[in-house]
Amino acid sequence: MNKDLDYYLNLDWTLIEGEDLDFNGNPYHYIEIKEIPSFVFCAKTRDKALEHYKSQLKLTLMIMLEDGDRIYEPGEETEDDFE
């Protein structure tokens, strides 16, 4: 199976969602992906975060593929699972 960008974009990633405050005390919503510890996307609302995080995911995956980085798939144990 050819594991290209389209393959990875269509996986059922484990999303970690949360809310926090920015430096001015304004709330924002963030999305992290468990399998890609370096990934985080922020937006003013949950709806906007869910609507737009995939564009950032696409860029992240493109760089990871280009650099030959290991991409852990949903259901696989990641390096963080062993710490």
Residue, then its C-alpha position, 0 to 999 in steps of 0.5 A: m500500500n502506498k502511504d502517501l499524503d492522501y492516505y494519511l489525511n484520511l486516517d481517523w486521528t485521535l484529536i485532543e481538544g481543549e480551551d485556554l486563554d491567550f496572553n490577553g485573557n481571551p479564550y481560544h480553542y485548540i486541537e492536538i493530535k495524539e499521534i503527532p505530538s508536535f501538532v497543535f492548531c488554535a482558533k477562536t472557537r471550537d467550530k473554527a478549529l474543527e473546520h480548519y485544523k486539517s489544512q495545518l495537518k496537511l502541511t505538517l504531514m507534507i513536511m514529515l513525509e518530505d523529511g522521512d519522519r516516522i508517522y505513527e498511525p491511530g492505534e499504534e503506540t507512539e514514543d510518548d506511550f513508553e515514557 
